[in-house]
């Protein structure tokens, strides 16, 4: 799962062209062949992992249905093409950290179509462009396994069976070497593996208790690094950002600490994450331990800096013995996260904001979408429009079963067109400004919500 080390100028060109939307199959075969070099010395583990992925994928044939709006990881399963692959990778201990095809296509290494190996991801665009709307996994012998469509569901297909697989093909990416540990594992590998191992075990709170695995966000970071003999010396977020050596975003390596602000342009951190390699980050927050990709607009816009706090192959202390910095109180150790700030502001407007066909911040008079626009805008997040149907075009689509705090959800209010927007606040609840004039919290299982729910978008 580590970030690729420098291989050659040729491979850098391949990666650079792919990032610009140039299909690697248009590159000279000698250049593309560099992608087959496994600098992590883990090829045996890669091949074994690919076989596991294929076995899991095949086991779901006949047991899952196609859904582009719902993700159900238990029987009867519901997957889109991308969430199907995210699921089978996750079940085998490999984190893609996304079910967005475009984000998936930016991970790993570009590989030529005539050099495919088991476990490679293949991307297609039926519209004839370079933005994928379908992804499948190569299983060998010129075949792929895919969640094809609502009719075929999960199928194994020969790449020569239809013109589609040639006409719509964009590229292939080899993700297994870089999404797995090197051999031998580096310190960065070990840090990330420890963090991943705590995802379903650690809980987040206002105090740190190692015996019960309950931590603040920075307490979690301190614990993960301490178990790898790296002493950070602080659980204060601002102090933590002053540790180690600054590294550029383009030069991130596994185990680096990445810092984000709550207000665009601010140098004050409100969140810290562990860089997990291949554009992925591990984020401790009030929702638990989450994994995301740095491509998401929010992380791009709120990125401050990154710090390297250890040297490979050595126990490290980043404390300064001659200067003892007193820790601040627990309450000040973790700033509110973006989603929490949005929810707190929206909730504070109950009994204050009122419905009206206009947009007036002074009198707090808004339409449904004007209300969401105002709340997000106060946190430096521009929804681009005060019209619900247009807000439903920004960010990334998210399935109803995978909603997170701060997601936007949209309703039709009895018709077929989106007319209302709301904010998901967790525990199957959302908050919205109703057309009868008040801000309310409601349940997604209510009769009205079930009848009118349309879609959801992730903008954080």
C-alpha positions as CSV (number, residue, x, y, z in Angstrom):
1,X,0.0,0.0,0.0
2,X,3.0,2.3,-0.1
3,X,3.5,5.3,-2.4
4,X,5.6,4.3,-5.4
5,X,9.3,5.0,-5.2
6,X,11.0,6.7,-8.1
7,X,11.4,4.1,-10.9
8,X,12.5,6.1,-13.9
9,X,12.0,9.2,-15.9
10,X,10.0,7.1,-18.4
11,X,7.5,5.9,-15.7
12,X,7.1,9.5,-14.4
13,X,6.1,10.5,-18.0
14,X,3.5,7.7,-18.1
15,X,2.0,8.7,-14.8
16,X,2.0,12.4,-15.8
17,X,0.3,11.8,-19.1
18,X,-2.4,9.6,-17.5
19,X,-3.1,12.3,-14.9
20,X,-3.7,14.7,-17.9
21,X,-6.3,12.3,-19.4
22,X,-4.0,10.7,-22.0
23,X,-4.7,7.0,-22.3
24,X,-1.5,5.1,-21.6
25,X,-2.2,2.8,-24.5
26,X,-1.2,5.7,-26.7
27,X,2.2,5.8,-25.2
28,X,5.1,3.8,-26.7
29,X,5.1,0.2,-25.4
30,X,8.6,0.5,-23.9
31,X,7.3,3.4,-21.7
32,X,4.2,1.6,-20.6
33,X,6.2,-1.5,-19.8
34,X,7.8,0.3,-16.9
35,X,4.5,0.0,-15.1
36,X,5.1,-3.8,-14.8
37,X,8.2,-3.2,-12.6
38,X,7.3,-4.0,-9.0
39,X,9.7,-2.0,-6.9
40,X,8.1,-3.1,-3.6
41,X,9.4,-6.7,-3.9
42,X,5.9,-8.1,-3.0
43,X,5.0,-9.8,-6.2
44,X,4.2,-13.2,-4.6
45,X,1.9,-11.5,-2.1
46,X,0.3,-9.5,-5.0
47,X,-0.5,-12.7,-6.9
48,X,-1.9,-14.4,-3.8
49,X,-4.1,-11.3,-3.1
50,X,-5.3,-11.2,-6.7
51,X,-6.5,-14.8,-6.4
52,X,-8.3,-13.9,-3.2
53,X,-10.0,-10.9,-4.8
54,X,-11.2,-13.1,-7.8
55,X,-12.5,-15.8,-5.4
56,X,-14.5,-13.3,-3.4
57,X,-15.8,-11.6,-6.6
58,X,-16.9,-14.9,-8.1
59,X,-18.6,-16.0,-4.9
60,X,-21.0,-13.0,-5.2
61,X,-22.3,-14.1,-8.7
62,X,-26.1,-14.6,-8.4
63,X,-26.2,-13.0,-4.9
64,X,-26.1,-9.3,-5.7
65,X,-28.2,-6.8,-7.7
66,X,-27.2,-3.6,-9.4
67,X,-27.9,-0.3,-7.7
68,X,-26.4,3.0,-8.4
69,X,-28.1,4.6,-5.4
70,X,-27.7,2.0,-2.6
71,X,-24.8,0.1,-1.3
72,X,-25.7,-3.0,0.7
73,X,-22.6,-5.0,1.8
74,X,-24.7,-7.9,3.3
75,X,-27.0,-10.4,1.5
76,X,-28.9,-9.6,-0.6
77,X,-26.1,-7.4,-1.8
78,X,-26.5,-4.2,-3.8
79,X,-23.6,-2.7,-5.7
80,X,-22.7,-0.4,-8.5
81,X,-19.7,-1.3,-10.7
82,X,-17.4,0.6,-8.4
83,X,-18.8,-0.2,-5.0
84,X,-18.7,-3.9,-6.0
85,X,-14.9,-3.6,-6.5
86,X,-14.5,-1.5,-3.4
87,X,-16.2,-4.2,-1.4
88,X,-14.2,-7.1,-2.7
89,X,-10.9,-5.3,-2.1
90,X,-12.0,-4.2,1.4
91,X,-13.0,-7.8,2.2
92,X,-9.5,-8.9,1.4
93,X,-7.7,-6.2,3.4
94,X,-7.0,-3.7,0.6
95,X,-8.5,-0.3,0.9
96,X,-9.4,1.6,-2.3
97,X,-10.9,4.3,0.0
98,X,-13.5,5.2,-2.6
99,X,-16.3,3.9,-4.8
100,X,-15.8,6.7,-7.3
101,X,-14.5,5.4,-10.7
102,X,-12.6,8.6,-11.4
103,X,-10.8,8.5,-8.1
104,X,-10.0,4.9,-8.6
105,X,-8.5,5.6,-12.0
106,X,-6.0,8.0,-10.4
107,X,-4.6,5.4,-8.0
108,X,-1.9,2.8,-8.7
109,X,0.2,2.7,-11.9
110,X,-0.9,3.0,-15.5
111,X,-0.4,-0.4,-17.4
112,X,-0.7,-1.2,-21.0
113,X,-3.7,-3.3,-22.1
114,X,-1.4,-6.0,-23.5
115,X,0.4,-6.3,-20.1
116,X,-2.7,-6.8,-17.9
117,X,-2.4,-9.1,-14.8
118,X,-4.9,-10.4,-12.3
119,X,-6.3,-7.7,-10.0
120,X,-5.7,-4.8,-12.5
121,X,-8.6,-2.3,-12.8
122,X,-10.0,-1.5,-16.2
123,X,-11.9,1.7,-16.9
124,X,-14.4,2.5,-19.6
125,X,-16.4,5.5,-20.8
126,X,-19.4,4.6,-22.9
127,X,-19.8,8.3,-23.8
128,X,-16.5,8.2,-25.7
129,X,-14.5,10.5,-23.4
130,X,-11.8,10.0,-20.7
131,X,-14.0,10.3,-17.6
132,X,-14.9,6.7,-16.5
133,X,-18.5,5.6,-16.0
134,X,-17.6,1.9,-15.6
135,X,-14.9,-0.2,-14.0
136,X,-14.1,-3.9,-14.0
137,X,-11.3,-6.2,-12.7
138,X,-9.1,-8.3,-14.8
139,X,-9.0,-12.0,-13.8
140,X,-6.7,-13.4,-16.4
141,X,-7.1,-15.2,-19.8
142,X,-8.5,-12.0,-21.4
143,X,-11.4,-11.9,-19.0
144,X,-12.9,-9.4,-16.5
145,X,-15.4,-9.7,-13.7
146,X,-17.8,-6.8,-13.3
147,X,-21.1,-5.6,-11.9
148,X,-22.3,-5.0,-15.5
149,X,-25.8,-3.6,-15.3
150,X,-29.3,-4.2,-13.8
151,X,-29.9,-7.1,-16.2
152,X,-26.6,-9.0,-16.3
153,X,-25.6,-8.1,-12.7
154,X,-22.2,-9.7,-11.8
155,X,-20.7,-11.5,-14.8
156,X,-17.4,-12.7,-16.2
157,X,-16.8,-11.3,-19.7
158,X,-14.3,-11.9,-22.4
159,X,-12.7,-8.6,-23.5
160,X,-13.1,-9.6,-27.1
161,X,-16.8,-10.4,-26.8
162,X,-18.2,-6.9,-27.6
163,X,-16.9,-3.8,-29.4
164,X,-17.8,-1.9,-26.2
165,X,-14.6,-3.2,-24.5
166,X,-12.4,-1.7,-27.2
167,X,-14.4,1.4,-28.2
168,X,-15.1,2.6,-24.6
169,X,-11.8,1.5,-23.0
170,X,-9.8,4.4,-21.4
171,X,-7.0,2.8,-19.4
172,X,-6.0,0.2,-16.8
173,X,-4.4,0.7,-13.4
174,X,-2.3,-1.7,-11.4
175,X,-3.2,-1.0,-7.7
176,X,-2.1,-4.1,-5.9
177,X,1.6,-3.5,-5.5
178,X,1.2,0.1,-4.2
179,X,-1.9,-0.6,-2.0
180,X,0.0,-3.4,-0.2
181,X,3.0,-3.4,2.1
182,X,6.5,-3.6,0.7
183,X,8.7,-6.6,1.4
184,X,10.1,-6.1,3.9
185,X,7.5,-3.7,5.4
186,X,8.7,-0.1,5.9
187,X,8.1,2.0,9.0
188,X,5.4,3.8,7.0
189,X,3.8,0.5,6.1
190,X,3.7,-0.5,9.8
191,X,2.2,2.9,10.8
192,X,-0.6,2.6,8.3
193,X,-1.3,-1.1,9.0
194,X,-1.6,-0.2,12.7
195,X,-4.1,2.6,11.9
196,X,-6.1,0.4,9.7
197,X,-6.2,-2.4,12.3
198,X,-7.9,0.0,14.7
199,X,-10.7,1.2,12.4
200,X,-13.3,-1.2,13.8
201,X,-11.8,-1.3,17.3
202,X,-11.0,2.3,18.4
203,X,-13.7,4.7,19.4
204,X,-13.5,8.5,19.5
205,X,-14.2,10.7,22.5
206,X,-13.0,13.6,24.6
207,X,-10.3,11.6,26.5
208,X,-7.6,9.2,25.8
209,X,-7.7,5.7,27.3
210,X,-5.3,3.2,25.6
211,X,-6.6,0.2,27.5
212,X,-10.2,0.8,26.2
213,X,-8.9,2.1,22.8
214,X,-10.8,5.4,23.2
215,X,-9.1,8.5,21.9
216,X,-9.3,12.1,20.8
217,X,-8.2,12.6,17.2
218,X,-4.7,13.6,18.1
219,X,-4.6,11.0,20.9
220,X,-5.2,8.3,18.2
221,X,-2.4,9.7,16.1
222,X,-0.1,9.7,19.1
223,X,-1.0,6.1,20.0
224,X,-0.5,4.8,16.5
225,X,3.0,6.3,16.2
226,X,4.0,5.4,19.7
227,X,3.3,1.7,19.0
228,X,5.8,2.0,16.2
229,X,8.4,3.6,18.6
230,X,7.9,7.1,17.3
231,X,7.4,9.6,20.1
232,X,5.5,12.7,18.9
233,X,5.6,14.3,22.3
234,X,2.2,16.1,22.0
235,X,-1.5,15.6,21.5
236,X,-2.0,19.3,20.7
237,X,-3.0,19.8,17.1
238,X,-1.1,23.1,16.6
239,X,2.0,21.8,18.3
240,X,1.8,18.5,16.2
241,X,1.8,20.5,13.0
242,X,5.2,22.0,14.1
243,X,6.8,18.6,14.4
244,X,9.1,16.9,11.9
245,X,10.0,18.1,8.5
246,X,7.7,19.8,6.0
247,X,7.1,17.7,2.8
248,X,5.3,18.8,-0.3
249,X,2.0,17.4,-1.3
250,X,3.6,15.9,-4.4
251,X,6.2,14.1,-2.3
252,X,4.0,12.5,0.4
253,X,5.0,9.1,1.7
254,X,3.3,6.5,3.8
255,X,3.2,7.6,7.4
256,X,3.4,11.3,6.8
257,X,1.0,13.5,8.8
258,X,-1.3,15.7,6.7
259,X,-3.1,18.8,8.1
260,X,-6.3,20.6,7.0
261,X,-8.0,23.8,8.1
262,X,-11.7,24.4,8.8
263,X,-11.7,27.7,6.9
264,X,-10.1,27.9,3.4
265,X,-6.9,29.9,3.5
266,X,-6.4,29.6,7.3
267,X,-3.1,28.3,8.6
268,X,-4.7,27.0,11.8
269,X,-5.3,23.2,11.6
270,X,-8.7,21.7,12.5
271,X,-7.9,18.1,11.4
272,X,-5.0,15.8,11.0
273,X,-4.7,12.6,9.0
274,X,-2.2,9.8,8.3
275,X,-1.1,9.5,4.7
276,X,-1.7,5.9,3.7
277,X,0.0,5.9,0.3
278,X,-1.5,6.2,-3.2
279,X,-3.5,9.4,-2.4
280,X,-5.3,7.8,0.5
281,X,-5.6,9.3,4.0
282,X,-6.8,7.8,7.4
283,X,-8.8,10.4,9.3
284,X,-9.7,10.1,13.0
285,X,-12.8,12.1,13.7
286,X,-16.1,12.0,15.6
287,X,-17.5,9.5,13.2
288,X,-14.7,7.0,13.9
289,X,-11.6,6.2,11.9
290,X,-12.4,7.0,8.2
291,X,-10.4,6.5,5.0
292,X,-10.7,8.9,2.1
293,X,-8.7,10.0,-1.0
294,X,-7.0,13.4,-1.3
295,X,-8.8,14.0,-4.7
296,X,-12.0,15.0,-2.9
297,X,-12.5,18.8,-3.3
298,X,-12.7,19.5,0.4
299,X,-9.3,18.0,1.2
300,X,-7.8,19.8,-1.8
301,X,-9.2,23.1,-0.8
302,X,-8.5,22.8,3.0
303,X,-5.0,21.3,2.8
304,X,-2.4,23.2,4.8
305,X,0.8,21.1,5.0
306,X,2.3,17.7,5.6
307,X,5.0,16.7,8.1
308,X,7.4,13.7,8.1
309,X,8.0,12.8,11.7
310,X,10.2,9.7,11.5
311,X,13.3,8.4,9.7
312,X,12.9,5.0,8.0
313,X,14.4,2.2,10.0
314,X,15.0,4.0,13.3
315,X,13.1,4.7,16.4
316,X,12.4,8.4,16.5
317,X,11.5,11.1,19.0
318,X,10.3,14.4,17.7
319,X,10.3,16.0,21.1
320,X,12.7,18.8,22.0
321,X,14.3,17.8,25.3
322,X,15.5,21.4,26.2
323,X,12.0,22.9,25.8
324,X,9.0,21.4,27.7
325,X,5.8,22.6,26.1
326,X,2.8,22.2,28.5
327,X,-0.2,20.4,27.0
328,X,-3.4,22.3,26.7
329,X,-6.6,21.0,28.2
330,X,-8.4,18.1,26.6
331,X,-11.2,20.4,25.4
332,X,-8.8,22.3,23.2
333,X,-7.0,19.4,21.7
334,X,-9.6,18.7,18.9
335,X,-11.3,21.4,16.9
336,X,-14.8,20.7,15.6
337,X,-14.7,19.0,12.2
338,X,-16.3,20.6,9.1
339,X,-19.4,18.4,9.2
340,X,-20.0,19.0,12.9
341,X,-19.6,22.8,12.4
342,X,-22.2,22.7,9.6
343,X,-24.6,20.6,11.7
344,X,-24.1,22.9,14.7
345,X,-24.8,26.0,12.7
346,X,-27.9,24.5,11.0
347,X,-29.2,23.4,14.4
348,X,-28.7,26.8,15.8
349,X,-31.0,28.3,13.2
350,X,-34.0,26.3,14.5
351,X,-36.6,28.9,15.5
352,X,-34.6,31.6,13.8
353,X,-34.5,31.0,10.0
354,X,-37.7,31.1,8.1
355,X,-38.9,30.1,4.6
356,X,-39.3,32.8,1.9
357,X,-39.0,33.0,-1.8
358,X,-35.7,35.0,-1.8
359,X,-32.4,35.0,0.0
360,X,-31.8,37.4,2.8
361,X,-29.0,36.6,5.3
362,X,-29.9,39.6,7.5
363,X,-33.4,38.4,8.2
364,X,-32.4,34.7,7.8
365,X,-35.1,34.2,5.1
366,X,-34.3,31.4,2.6
367,X,-35.7,28.8,0.4
368,X,-34.9,25.2,1.2
369,X,-31.8,25.3,-0.9
370,X,-31.0,28.9,0.1
371,X,-30.8,27.6,3.7
372,X,-28.3,24.8,2.8
373,X,-26.3,27.3,0.7
374,X,-26.1,29.7,3.6
375,X,-25.1,27.1,6.2
376,X,-22.3,25.7,4.0
377,X,-21.1,29.1,2.8
378,X,-20.6,30.2,6.4
379,X,-18.0,27.4,6.7
380,X,-16.3,28.4,3.5
381,X,-17.9,25.8,1.3
382,X,-19.5,27.2,-1.9
383,X,-22.5,25.1,-3.2
384,X,-22.5,27.3,-6.4
385,X,-26.2,27.7,-6.4
386,X,-29.3,28.4,-4.3
387,X,-31.4,26.1,-6.4
388,X,-31.8,22.5,-5.1
389,X,-31.6,20.8,-8.5
390,X,-28.3,22.6,-9.3
391,X,-26.8,21.8,-5.8
392,X,-27.5,18.1,-6.7
393,X,-25.0,18.4,-9.5
394,X,-21.9,19.3,-7.4
395,X,-19.7,17.1,-5.3
396,X,-19.9,13.3,-5.6
397,X,-22.9,11.0,-5.6
398,X,-23.3,9.0,-2.4
399,X,-25.6,6.0,-1.8
400,X,-28.4,6.4,0.8
401,X,-27.0,3.5,2.8
402,X,-23.6,5.1,3.0
403,X,-24.6,8.6,4.1
404,X,-22.2,10.5,6.4
405,X,-22.6,13.7,8.5
406,X,-22.5,16.8,6.3
407,X,-23.8,15.1,3.1
408,X,-26.4,16.9,1.1
409,X,-29.7,15.0,0.5
410,X,-32.4,16.0,-2.0
411,X,-36.1,15.5,-2.2
412,X,-38.8,15.9,-4.9
413,X,-41.8,16.9,-2.7
414,X,-44.4,14.9,-4.6
415,X,-43.1,15.4,-8.2
416,X,-40.3,14.0,-10.3
417,X,-38.0,17.0,-10.1
418,X,-35.7,17.9,-7.2
419,X,-37.1,20.8,-5.2
420,X,-35.7,20.6,-1.7
421,X,-32.3,20.1,-0.1
422,X,-31.4,19.0,3.4
423,X,-28.3,18.2,5.5
424,X,-27.6,14.7,6.8
425,X,-26.8,14.9,10.5
426,X,-26.2,11.2,11.4
427,X,-28.3,8.5,13.1
428,X,-30.6,8.5,10.0
429,X,-31.6,12.1,10.7
430,X,-31.5,15.2,8.5
431,X,-32.2,18.9,9.0
432,X,-34.0,21.1,6.5
433,X,-35.9,24.4,6.1
434,X,-39.5,23.3,5.4
435,X,-41.7,25.2,3.0
436,X,-44.1,25.8,5.9
437,X,-41.6,28.1,7.4
438,X,-39.4,26.4,10.0
439,X,-36.1,24.5,10.4
440,X,-36.7,21.0,11.5
441,X,-34.9,17.7,12.2
442,X,-36.6,14.7,10.6
443,X,-36.1,11.0,10.2
444,X,-35.1,9.5,6.8
445,X,-37.6,6.6,7.5
446,X,-40.6,9.0,7.8
447,X,-43.4,8.5,5.2
448,X,-42.6,11.9,3.6
449,X,-38.8,11.2,3.3
450,X,-39.3,7.7,1.9
451,X,-41.7,8.9,-0.7
452,X,-39.7,11.9,-1.8
453,X,-36.0,11.0,-1.3
454,X,-34.2,11.4,-4.6
455,X,-30.4,11.4,-4.2
456,X,-27.5,12.6,-2.1
457,X,-24.1,14.3,-2.7
458,X,-20.9,14.5,-0.7
459,X,-19.3,17.9,-0.8
460,X,-17.0,17.6,2.2
